[in-house]
Amino acid sequence: MIRIRAFRAIDEPETCEQFIEGHVRVLKAFNITMITSAKAEWTEDPNTYVIVAESTDTGKVLGGARVQVAGGKLPLPIETAVEKFDKSIYSVIKDYSKEGTAELCGLWNSREIAGMGIGSTFLIRTAVCITIQLNLKTLFALCAPYIVEIALKTGFHIATFLGNEGTFYYPKEDLIATAAVIPDITTLDSADIIEKSEIFSLRENLKQTRLEEGRRKSFYLDYDLKL
């Protein structure tokens, strides 16, 4: 079985190391090296929270994502990634930080779980779920093309006030990333009704085992999301 688990980065350095190794391996497979969220400084950041998909049998980390809260010692990855295209990103994040904001970043999955939807649908859903424990109002993300539709279903809006109507050439000149933001992580007003129901169900019971519908088949996921 696969477990999706959330924790504070500074509490589990060994798990964070597994996360980094797996993420870098995936990026190298796509010839991507210059990606700001892959830098390792976040492992010592008390404002960073980690979500891992791991094997319950071996403990191996098979995928993951991070939620980095703004206002700590590190800039958000979206700030570093976007600054050369749109300097306003710093003032935007500063303004949103007044009510609490963070970024969903570092999303990846290994080949072992490819095609199950864990590295997209389930990790994004889980990240949105745990933000309610962090006293946040909003959540940003810089999305690869294949993630945009999933993010919109989860309650994100395209941040048209950044870049070229929300888009940037990142992490390479031949790749486009889309900036997105959830305006209110508590209500998730624009989320797909089914997706909203799934997120609220996880929020009500942070530790549970559920039968989930994947892209190709059903499978059980064990959730442990209490921070």
C-alpha positions in Angstrom: 0.0 0.0 0.0 1.0 3.6 -0.5 0.8 6.1 2.3 0.5 9.9 1.8 2.0 11.6 4.9 2.6 15.2 5.9 5.3 16.6 8.2 7.4 19.6 9.0 10.6 19.5 6.9 13.0 20.1 9.9 11.5 17.2 11.8 12.6 14.5 9.3 15.9 15.2 7.6 16.4 11.6 6.3 13.0 11.6 4.6 13.7 15.0 3.1 16.9 13.6 1.7 14.9 10.8 0.0 12.5 13.4 -1.3 15.4 15.4 -2.9 17.1 12.4 -4.4 13.8 11.3 -6.0 12.9 14.7 -7.3 16.3 15.4 -8.8 16.2 12.0 -10.5 12.9 12.9 -12.2 14.2 16.3 -13.2 17.3 14.9 -14.8 15.3 12.4 -16.8 13.6 15.5 -18.4 17.0 17.3 -18.8 15.8 20.0 -16.3 18.5 21.3 -13.9 17.6 24.9 -13.2 14.5 24.7 -11.1 14.2 26.8 -8.0 12.1 24.5 -5.9 14.6 21.6 -6.2 17.3 23.5 -4.1 18.0 21.9 -0.8 17.8 24.9 1.5 14.2 24.2 2.4 15.2 21.1 4.4 16.3 23.5 7.2 13.3 25.9 6.9 10.8 25.7 9.7 8.2 27.3 7.4 8.3 24.3 5.0 6.0 21.3 5.2 6.5 18.2 3.2 4.0 15.6 1.7 5.4 12.3 0.7 3.9 9.3 -1.1 5.8 6.3 0.4 5.6 2.6 0.4 4.1 1.2 3.6 6.3 -1.9 3.1 9.7 -0.4 2.5 9.3 3.3 3.6 10.7 4.3 0.2 9.6 7.8 -0.9 7.9 7.4 -4.3 6.7 11.0 -4.8 6.0 14.2 -3.0 5.3 17.9 -2.8 6.0 20.8 -0.5 4.0 23.7 1.0 6.3 26.6 1.8 4.8 29.3 3.9 5.8 32.9 3.0 7.5 35.1 5.5 10.3 32.8 6.6 14.0 33.0 5.9 13.7 31.8 2.3 11.8 33.4 -0.6 9.1 31.3 -2.1 10.3 29.3 -5.1 7.8 31.2 -7.3 9.5 34.5 -6.3 12.9 33.3 -7.4 11.6 31.7 -10.6 9.5 34.6 -11.8 11.5 37.6 -10.7 13.4 38.1 -14.0 10.1 38.1 -15.9 8.0 40.1 -13.5 9.6 42.0 -10.6 6.1 42.6 -9.1 6.1 39.0 -7.7 7.8 40.2 -4.6 5.2 42.9 -3.8 2.4 40.5 -4.7 3.6 37.8 -2.3 4.3 40.5 0.4 0.7 41.7 0.1 -0.8 38.2 0.1 1.4 37.4 3.2 -0.6 39.8 5.3 -3.4 37.3 5.6 -1.1 34.2 5.3 0.0 32.7 2.0 2.2 29.8 0.9 3.3 28.0 -2.2 2.6 24.4 -3.3 5.9 23.4 -5.0 8.3 20.5 -5.7 5.6 18.2 -7.0 7.0 14.9 -8.4 6.5 11.2 -8.6 8.7 8.2 -9.5 8.1 5.7 -12.3 6.9 3.2 -9.7 3.6 5.1 -9.3 3.4 6.7 -12.7 -0.1 6.7 -14.2 -1.9 6.4 -10.8 -2.6 10.1 -10.4 -0.7 10.2 -7.1 1.9 12.7 -8.4 -0.8 15.0 -9.6 -4.4 14.7 -8.4 -3.8 13.1 -5.0 -0.7 15.2 -3.9 -2.3 18.5 -5.0 -5.5 17.5 -3.1 -3.5 16.6 0.0 -1.5 19.9 -0.2 -4.7 21.9 -0.3 -6.0 19.8 2.6 -3.1 20.5 5.0 -3.1 24.3 4.4 -6.0 24.7 6.7 -3.7 23.6 9.6 -1.3 26.5 8.8 -3.7 29.5 9.3 -3.4 30.6 5.7 -5.7 32.5 3.4 -4.2 31.8 0.0 -2.0 29.3 -1.8 0.1 29.8 -4.9 1.5 27.3 -7.4 3.6 27.5 -10.5 2.1 24.8 -12.7 3.5 22.7 -15.5 1.0 22.4 -18.5 -0.3 19.0 -17.5 -1.1 20.2 -14.0 -3.1 23.3 -14.9 -6.5 21.6 -15.4 -6.1 19.5 -12.2 -5.1 22.7 -10.2 -8.2 24.5 -11.5 -10.4 21.7 -10.4 -8.9 21.9 -6.9 -9.8 25.6 -6.6 -6.8 27.4 -8.1 -7.3 30.5 -10.4 -4.8 31.5 -13.0 -2.9 34.5 -11.6 -3.4 36.7 -14.7 -1.9 39.6 -12.8 1.5 38.0 -13.1 3.7 37.7 -16.2 1.9 37.2 -19.6 -1.6 36.6 -18.3 -0.1 34.2 -15.7 2.3 32.4 -18.0 6.1 32.3 -18.1 8.9 30.5 -19.9 10.1 28.3 -17.1 12.1 26.2 -16.2 13.5 26.3 -19.8 12.8 28.6 -22.7 10.8 25.9 -24.5 8.6 25.1 -21.5 5.6 27.2 -20.2 4.6 27.4 -16.6 1.4 28.9 -15.3 1.1 30.9 -12.0 -2.0 30.1 -10.1 -3.5 31.0 -6.7 -6.4 29.7 -4.5 -8.1 32.9 -3.2 -9.5 31.3 -0.1 -8.3 27.9 1.0 -11.0 27.6 3.7 -14.0 27.8 1.3 -12.5 26.7 -2.0 -15.3 28.5 -3.7 -14.3 27.7 -7.3 -13.2 24.1 -6.8 -15.0 21.3 -8.6 -17.8 20.1 -6.4 -16.4 16.5 -6.2 -12.9 17.7 -5.6 -14.1 20.0 -2.9 -15.9 17.2 -1.2 -12.8 15.0 -1.3 -10.6 17.7 0.3 -13.2 18.5 3.0 -13.5 14.8 3.8 -9.7 14.6 4.3 -9.7 17.7 6.5 -12.4 16.2 8.7 -10.4 13.0 9.2 -6.6 13.5 8.7 -5.7 9.9 9.4 -7.7 7.4 7.3 -7.4 4.7 4.7 -9.5 5.1 1.5 -10.3 3.3 -1.7 -9.4 5.8 -4.4 -10.2 5.9 -8.1 -7.0 6.2 -10.1 -6.6 6.8 -13.9 -6.4 3.1 -14.6 -7.7 1.2 -11.6 -8.8 1.6 -8.0 -6.3 1.3 -5.1 -6.1 2.0 -1.4 -4.3 5.0 0.0 -3.4 5.4 3.6 -3.5 9.1 4.7 -1.6 10.6 7.7 -1.9 14.4 7.4 -1.8 15.7 10.9 1.0 18.3 11.2 
